[in-house]
Amino acid sequence: MAKKAGTAPVKKDPMADEIKLGDAHPDHDLHLCHIVGLRNMKTAGKLSKDAQHICIICGRAAKDRRNLCEPAKI
């Protein structure tokens, strides 16, 4: 297929898939970023002990991946 003169290819915005910390998503009330935001440090400490996962958005670590927005195995 020939390309028309004067037309540039459409580039995807690299930030289009970016997840922002304030974006609403399921079970956010269980995530460390929300718990720390509420200043519930005792609970945050318990969830972080023996961490096996890290959040690729905020860098927090937790034992259970369900306590992070975007978990990755450590």
C-alpha positions in Angstrom: 0.0 0.0 0.0 1.5 3.3 -1.0 1.9 6.1 1.5 0.3 9.4 0.6 2.7 12.3 0.4 2.5 14.8 3.3 0.9 12.4 5.8 2.9 11.4 8.9 2.3 8.1 10.6 0.1 8.3 13.7 2.2 7.8 16.8 0.6 6.4 19.9 1.0 8.6 23.0 3.4 6.7 25.2 1.6 8.1 28.3 -1.8 6.8 27.1 -1.4 3.5 29.1 0.1 5.2 32.2 -1.6 4.5 35.4 -1.8 7.4 37.7 -1.7 6.9 41.5 -5.0 8.6 42.0 -6.9 6.6 39.4 -9.8 4.6 40.8 -9.4 0.8 40.4 -10.9 -2.3 42.1 -9.9 -3.1 45.7 -7.8 0.1 46.1 -8.8 0.3 49.7 -6.7 -2.9 50.3 -3.5 -1.4 48.6 -0.6 -0.1 50.6 -0.6 3.3 48.8 -4.2 3.8 50.1 -3.4 2.5 53.6 -0.3 4.6 53.9 -2.3 7.6 52.7 -4.6 7.0 55.6 -1.5 7.0 57.9 -2.3 3.5 59.1 1.3 2.6 59.6 0.7 -0.4 61.8 -1.3 -2.2 59.1 1.1 -1.1 56.4 4.0 -2.6 58.4 2.2 -5.9 58.8 1.4 -6.1 55.1 5.0 -5.3 54.2 6.7 -7.8 56.4 8.4 -10.6 54.4 7.6 -8.8 51.2 7.5 -10.9 48.0 6.1 -8.4 45.6 6.8 -4.8 44.6 4.5 -2.2 43.1 5.9 -1.0 39.7 4.0 2.3 40.2 5.0 3.5 43.7 7.8 1.1 44.7 6.1 -0.1 47.9 6.6 -3.8 48.8 4.1 -6.3 50.2 3.9 -10.0 51.0 0.6 -10.4 49.1 0.2 -9.0 45.6 -3.4 -8.1 46.4 -2.0 -5.2 48.5 -0.4 -3.5 45.5 -1.8 -1.7 42.5 0.6 -3.1 39.9 2.6 -5.9 41.6 5.7 -7.6 40.3 7.4 -10.6 41.9 10.6 -9.7 43.7 
